[in-house]
Amino acid sequence: MALQSQCDQEISAIHCAAAPYGDLARGTRFAFPGGVLASVLLLQLAASAAQPPPGWYDAEAEAEPRRPREEAVAHGFLLRAGAGIGSLQPSEHAELLAKDGYDLDTRAELTLAASAVVAGRVAIGAYAGVGTGGTAPSSDAPTLTQTVARTGGELSLVFQPSAGSLLLFGPQVGVLEGTLSVHGAGKSQTVLEYGGMLGAYFRVNVGRPVWHLGATLAYTLAPAEPPGAVGRDYDYGAFHIELTAVLGG
């Protein structure tokens, strides 16, 4: 009984709310039941409540702009520029100089290289580099200086483990001109240089041209005859360690 009484009260309230509209409808040919009209009003109020107020926005709805993804690039050419040091190869003449206090172990180096990439897997190109180093047994003793200029060809395999990495590996063969001198007096020697290189580089930009930074390791031999009248066999080769920038396209 209590439930029936509550329902009667709610129906009476709806009819009372719709009474003005029922009076207005009596002057026309059609009269809308008060209950239907009240339901329409309630639906309109519900629709208005569902709409967000002016100036309101959903922060999650504004998606953050996506960063462009790196994509692997099929290189057509590679340009390298590197700077580092060369740890000199041991030799009989170097041992003889070390006994006199001239322990020449390293030289500073700069290297440039350019290659064309064939089928995305093989790089065929050329390299050129210069290097110099010096040592003296004491501050008042004359300085022994080694200078070299190198150029040659290289054949490298190209690997791209991911869109942001690049590996090069292959042999090098060329010509080296080197000089050991004291106070600028020394005999220049031109010898065959041969060895191999390994480079690992990582992409630092998105888009083209593609830039990589990394390291290049190379091991070369360049055996030579005794640099002076009194001397022993010498080797201008080195173990090269360089910080390298690579431009690919």
C-alpha positions, 0 to 999 in steps of 0.5 A: 500500500505504501508503494502504491501511495508513493507512485500515486503521489509521483504521478500527481506531481508529474500531472501538476507540472504538465498542467499548464501545457495541457491547458495550452493544448486544449485550444488546439485540435491536439492535446498531449498527455501530461505524462508524455510531455513531462517525459520529454522535458526530463529527457531534454534536461538529461541531455543538457546535463550530459553536455560539458559546460563552456570552456571545459575540455578533456586533457586526455582527449588532446593526444600528445604529438607523436615523435617521428619514428626512425626508419632504416635508410638504404644508403647510397654513399657514406662520408667519414671524418675522424680524429684520434690517435695511432699506437705505433707498431713495434719494430727493431728500429723503434727498440733501438731508438728507445734505448737512447730515450726516444720512446715514440709510442703514439701519433695524433691522426686525422682521417677522411673517407668516402665510399659508394654503397652497392646494393645496400651491403657493400661500400667501395671507396677511398681513404686519406689521412695524416698523422704526426708524433714526437718525443725527446729524452729530455727538455734540452734534447733534440726532438724526434718527429714522425710524420705520415701521409696515407691514402688508399682504397677500402672495401667494407661490408655494411650492416644496420642492426637497427634503424639507428645503428651502422657497422662497417667492416673490411680491408684497407690497402694503400700507400704511406709516405713517412718520415723520421726526422730530428730538427727536420732532417730525415729521409722520406720513405714511401711504403705499402700499407695494408690492414683492416677497419671496424666502425660502429656508429649511432644515428643522431638525427631524424630525416635526411641527410643521416648523421652518425657518431661513433668510433673507428678502429683500424689495424695497419702494417707499413713495413719499411727499410731502415730510415737512416744509414745506421738503423734497422727495419721500421714499421709506420703502421699503427693501431688506430682509434678515432672518434668518427662522424659519418654522413650517409645519404 
